[in-house]
Amino acid sequence: MTETLYALMRRGPAWVPTEIHLITTRQGAEHARLNLLSDDPGWFHRMCKDYGLSGIEFGGDSIHVLKDAKGEELTDIRTPEDNECAADAITEMVRRFTRDESALLQVSIAGGRKTMGFYLGYALSLFGRPQDRMSHVLVSAPFESHPQFYYPTPRERVIHTDDKHQLALDCRDAEVTLADIPFVSLRHGLPKEFLDGASRFSAVVHAAKIALAPPQLVIDPSDRSIVAAGLRFKLPPAELALLAAFARALINGEAALPAPPKHAKDSGWAQRYLHERRIIAGPMGDLDAAERALRQGMDGDYFSTLLSKLRKRLKCALGPAAVPYLIDDGRCRPRRYRLAIAVDAIRFTPSQEPPA
């Protein structure tokens, strides 16, 4: 940790964090507490004094110990279950830190088990934003991995090689380099629920895969739900019927559809929409209100209100992943609307026809 802090401080432009958080095992936490935070040797405090660093929040509460499925602190990461718990904890910590839009997260994958570094880097790819950074710190030999080396000191400090020769080394001579590691951010493709609430590592990875995969839409009228971007959620009958109407038009090979006229009634649109409402309602459904409202046809205001509500529902459920499922308006006049996904990516389940 001190090597990374030194490298950040010395590179141009210099960058000094306001908080430091350490993710580790129980043994690593004890090592950090005794060597970095104790009165003696207290290498974190020594470094701050040596280089005039102030305002960095780092204490016992900043050391986060990984736990197993029973809530016991992990001494090591050996089993598949331990790996799963570590992945979930690291993912949640990165998600939580990246919720602060004003913060810049500088993630260092140095130290610890290789699996921990992998999960930390993967979590940053899942949740990282443009301002966030990932790095690894490189320390010149023979200081690298030396148990008594913490950072290049501004004054002479002698340590000895950990071998039979016991050669004297001056910590001032160590070279510490920060290697930036580019990463691809997948945050934009995650549904809002993963950004706002805790989720398991495997679930977030699955959501990212779905978001990057070609869109698939399943409409279940009997359950009043859809599956989009790998997520199942319900829609109100009115909005579901509009989505189903556009899906049915695509399956039937129809071209993009014009909206109903703004100040006139369109009987064709009313029939198209009510066809789907009847399927959703089923034989016992009460559609008196909708049928009365559309007795003379559907006008542009009715259509625009439905479309706005549908788009809002999809964006709320899917976040950025909603884009392929939003009804496309062609972006030119006159507006012509369609569901802009492949026809073989849509299916209705179960197969159902409206009552006679």
Secondary structure, DSSP 8 states (H G I E B T S, - for coil): -HHHHHHHHHSSS----SB--EEE-HHHHHHHIIIIISSSS-HHHHHHHHHT----B-SGGGEEE-B-TTS-B-S---SHHHHHHHHHHHHHHHHHHTT-TT---EEE--SS-HHHHHHHHHHHHHH--TT-EEEEEEE-TTTTT-TT--S--SS--EEE-SSSS--EEEGGG--EEEEE------GGGS-HHHHHS---HHHHHHHHHHHHS---EEEETTTTEEEETTEEEE--HHHHHHHHHHHHHHHTT---EE---TTS-BHHHHHHHHHHHHHHH-TT---HHHHHHTTT-B-HHHHHHHHHHHHHHHHHHHGGGGGGGSEE-TTSSS-EEEE-S-GGGEEESS------
